[in-house]
């Protein structure tokens, strides 16, 4: 998959997929913000199992989506984070901030 995508996979579950980098980041940021705001679910899950490649932009997106959810009075848990993203998150101490499943 080229580029990246974020979409509502099922009620309360957002799916993040593809390549997360400086080219896809701004578009994904806006799409994710809109999906979080429009979801009626109080508890959301961000499924990252389909992420193929991620730069630090991917972690930035996750943090931004966490802020969006909190601002909307919702919770957001991250599941299926690829190994490379998880390692970067651990190095920066973000594994404790991100609610990883």
Buried (B, 14 or more C-beta within 10 A) or exposed (E): EEEBBBEBBEEBBBBBBBBBBEBBBEEBBEBBBEBBEEBEBEEBBBBBEBBEBBBBBBBBBBBBBBEBBEEBEBBBBBEBBBEEBBEBBEEEEBBEEBBBE
